Amino acid sequence: MRTVRRRGIAASPGIAIGTARVVDRQKIKIPKMRLSAEDIEPEVNRLMTAIDESRRQLESAKTAIFNTREPHRDHSLILEAHLLMLEDELLVKGTVSLIGDELINAEWALVQKIDEIKQILADLGDDYFKERAQDVDFVGNRVLRNLLGHVTEIIDAQGEPCIIIAENLSPVETTQLIETPVLGFATEVGTRTSHTAIMAQALGIPAVVGVERLAERIKAGDTVIVDGSHGEVIIRPDDETIDDYSSQATAYEELEKRLYASREEPAVTTDGVELSLLANIEFPGEAVMAIDYGAEGIGLYRTEFLYLDRRELPTEEEQCRIYNTVIKTLAPRTVVFRTFDLGADKLPTQAGGRNAESALGLRAIRFGLKNRTIFKTQLKALLRGARDATLHIMFPMISGVGELRQVKSLLNQAAQELGDEVPSEVRVGCMIELPSAIFVADMLAKEVDFFSIGTNDLIQYSLAIDRGNDSVAYLYTPFHPSVLRAIDTTIKAANHANIPVSMCGGMASEPLLVPLLVGLGLRTLSMAPGSIPMVRSIIRHISSEEAEALTRQSLEMATATEIERLISDYMDQKVGLDFQLL
């Protein structure tokens, strides 16, 4: 049979060559039964037993990943998040209540509650929360299978070396690949930032996700190549192709060792310009992982996770404790906290949530200013949490000076109400992610201590593209001249006001964009922890003077295609094989 090539999303770098093992996971059939009053207690006991067994399995997987090679121990925090879901009041107590109130069996009640939570997260219109909905699905599916007595393991540790082909793998299933002959995997669904992708990166397993209709093109026993660096799956390759990819696999393994070994080296260009590389995180435990990858601090700490999947809002004390833990863990490194980017649809019902809001609706700062009690509680928690340090706080989705002044006024009110419980220094920044903010960047720069450019929303809003809409997603490109000019305008406004400017959006971690960012004048980049060694390596290969010349050329070009071709040619010349392998 002929060779077939399928494109997907590069989820975990590296190349794997082996025999396919197709995981055919039939959809769980959910029994639906009505109960009598005397059946409620035994049914609740069944549910709790299944939850206990799920907890045991997760703890086992967590121990397994913790015992892997040193650099990746803290990825066990993903499993810790799944363990916390098993304690979640909305999931557990909500299911128990449904069993008693509706007199239905545990499986039926659990599915209803899972669907409710997934819908809440999926409706948020944000890729990050859509991925967390997938995590809820993974955890719920595990409890369901334990309720029904289904086997959850997917691989025999004593089997032959293979490539896993599946519709999807959960993070826990990915950890079960430890100490097994699995060489790599490819799935039909998933994203580059999903927890499954992160776990694959942690274990050093090449992976490609989001490959449409993959399983139907592969038979068990077919030879498969998974190119996790470029997002390609090659089915039934010829001998010449196998030899070529075998050589690339060897080269990549050598590159990976060099990148990690150099994690403590400064990010300095060939002509002596130094950049600061920071990390984006959302959970306290990720702080240790960020340090391990060589982060000099945290450029974006997302605080939204505190508000999700709960009936009541987090208290000031709870928030204060978490913020203080992160600051102490990273001391003396800087941590920049972004206030919550939430909408009415993302908050507990008691707080007025569950009303769908679009990305252009009542969210982030807009929601905070309309719900000042909720917002002020977070501001007080941040001030108290940083009372022994300098607080770096930034506000998302700022559209203009008037809005920013309102937010600063509320922060001052919170500080006055706390009295002596505030830090000695508070540095205030704002996200530059709306076109309106670009146009008044010079005015905003006079009001804050620093800027942080959020490119994900900036590109989406500037180009009028819904990233989740497949019909227009192809238009989403960071190389668009308007995007580069917007960034250039922001940096010049910050420089003129003599305030620092960083980038914390997805552009900061894209290898091909590094020369442009250096050429534009950015000297601080914040990204996912795992991207730091790669970006550091590229910086050390390029010249800032050449990058500036390339950027000047790019700003005069009319199309994204021209700009991308110019930078790609430069990267091929300066970074060569290393760039091709990344």
Order of alpha helices (4+ residues) and beta strands (2+ residues): beta-beta-beta-alpha-alpha-alpha-alpha-alpha-beta-alpha-beta-alpha-beta-beta-beta-alpha-beta-beta-alpha-beta-alpha-beta-alpha-alpha-beta-alpha-beta-alpha-alpha-beta-alpha-alpha-beta-alpha-beta-alpha-alpha-alpha-alpha
